Amino acid sequence: MNHTHSPAEAGFSYSRPFFEQLVDQALAHAKKLGATDAGAEASEGCGLSVGVRKGELETVERNRDKSLGVTVYVGRRRGNASTSDFSSAAIERTVQAAYDIARFTAEDPVAGLPDAADIAPPESHRDLDLFHPWALTSEEAARIALECEAAAFGAHKRITNSEGAGVSAQQSHFFSAHTRGFRGGYATSRHSLSVAPIASLPGKRGEMQRDSWYSSMRDARELSAPQDVGRYAAQRALSRLGSRKIATTECPVLFESPLAAGLLGGFVQAVSGGALYRKSTFLLDSLGKQVFPKHIDILEDPFILRGKGSSPFDEEGVRVQARKVVDAGRVEGYFLSSYSARKLGMQTTGNAGGSHNLVLSSRRTKAGDDLDAMLKKLGTGLFVVELMGQGVNYVTGDYSRGASGFWVENGEIAYPVHEITIAGNLKTMLKGIEAVGADAYNYGAKTVGSILVNRMKVAGS
């Protein structure tokens, strides 16, 4: 895909042609055993992670893994097996294992490879610039992490401790093929820098607050400066000192952008194939229905250069496309693989393996709608910057999570709050989105600004 870096330069042990040969050998052996259809994927990943704490080097980890996964179909029965041994004998044993599992598995009428018509042809495999190996030594990684942590400590004398800072450089590549004519693969990289400082107030209250911040990119040159990450993490921790509890109330809630990405994730999960065909979602049969207010749109674009959710085809080799998932608040599409699409009597959307680069936006958002402007729109209510626990029931939509953040009065932050619970129902929360900030933040494969929800229950003391 990206011809500017050789595999050796990324520290890979295996070449793409070698992977093609492994996969072809596996498919040929499956056919020989009598498989109706088969697919195989060879992959390898390697990387470096370094952790420091309180100015000292704490951990240096190098990881390297490799795998060949094989899926075999005997009619409508499916079996799969994998190995990390790339010898010919091991490949044959793995294919045999997958074949044996398939023979003794119950029939599944919708099991099978994707339909030939849905497969991404080789000429559609765009180079999306996803591979930027970072030739980082453990010394350099430690220096960057220490610089990041030092900036946090240097921000204020009240930053008294740290849970550490870390730097990670990861790269991988794969090649995949199946008997319905798909062949493809590419290399990717993902690098990150993070820190978690602790702020404390002296005296009898002896309060301590932690917060963290990070930067993650495909290309290390695009990472935020270590000093900026450290200082910002420190500011976040400091701003939480002097936290209080509040009385139980009902009020509007503003979700900080990284948490707003979680609300978007909740919607995606509710309209994904598995939840839909199991009928375990509060958004059953929501296609064409109004789930958000009319000012909300959600776009999916797999082709963003260097995007964290970019891919020229999905995990099954099915073609992907840019599309409007939500248009003026109405659901225009689900997230389906070939299997879940068949279960639902629908067409795959090229989402085997998940969603690709989602952007949630509001037609009401103006360029100046930064966080300060969003606090003014909130007026009096809760600004949430941290959520705890997994209190989301996707069958009913009931939502209840531990939270901390800031109490806001007349559009201004009044004081930090902690040990509260926010509760509502995702169905009414999504409908109740009043505004989306221009402070768009990219969290993994999701990009969204802060989100203002009109009403939620806030349980305090």
C-alpha angles and dihedrals in degrees: 000000000000111000098185095085127052118220090242090057090058091051093251118155096204134053128224092248089054090053091049089054092050092049093047090049091052093048092047091051092049090053090048091054090053103261115164091213137354143184132194137186129194118196143166133189134186137175153142129247123187126186129192131183131190092350095310131108107248110171139010114186128179116192129194124169136166134185146174114207121193129192119192128190123201101186105303094342120100133201132173138188137167140203139189091207110094097192117122092244092052092049091053091048091050093050089047090051092051090047093050091049090051092051092055099039122100116259116262112198093210099042117116147091118297117280114270091241091061097051119112108243116227092250089061093059099109123195102244096183093244098145122082109147114204111216093208125166119213088244092056092045090051091048092053093046092048091049090052093049092044090055089054092050090045093053095079140345088242090070093092104158144017140209086213142258128259141195123199131185116187133174134172142167136196144183122207135181139166139190094259089074104268120140125166150115143159144185126257137185134199125185132181147180125197143168136186114199126185123220122199139191115217123223133057095319088058091187121183127193128184130196135164143203136192145181124216128183143157089232116049091212088068095055116114115259111272090236091054093049091048096047094046093049088050092050089051092052093045093050090060096058114113093033117176137188120248133212117263111272147149115245146137115286128211114203115208110239098258088054092043086062085061091057089051088049090053090055092048092051091050093054097041122115099249094053092044099051092042087050088228097133138091088221098061113154092004096141109127091007130120107254099152131035115277093260094064126096130175120199128192118202120174093180103068108132111248089359117157091227096039123126135152090223136004128259091278094049092256119149117259129208143193109252146157107255091181122024119188089340096310122118108242099172146013129219106253140168122202090264098049090042091056090046088056096040089244140115123270113255094204093256102125099139096026142282126331122226105323123197120193113197140167125224087219096060115113125199092253095053095115124152093281090053090048091052088054089052089050089054102176117005146071128319107198121206101163134037126192133196132016101269101152121116107197094191094060100017091235110158126195124154140161110250146180131191138105137317109230125203124188091347095307129104106253102181142326118270132199142172095047133129125220118205139182141114120281091224092059092036093057090046089047097059103130101175143002119210127236085230090099114183127190111227109179107302094345129085121190140140125231112300126221115208114195100224140007136157112253114197114201131149 
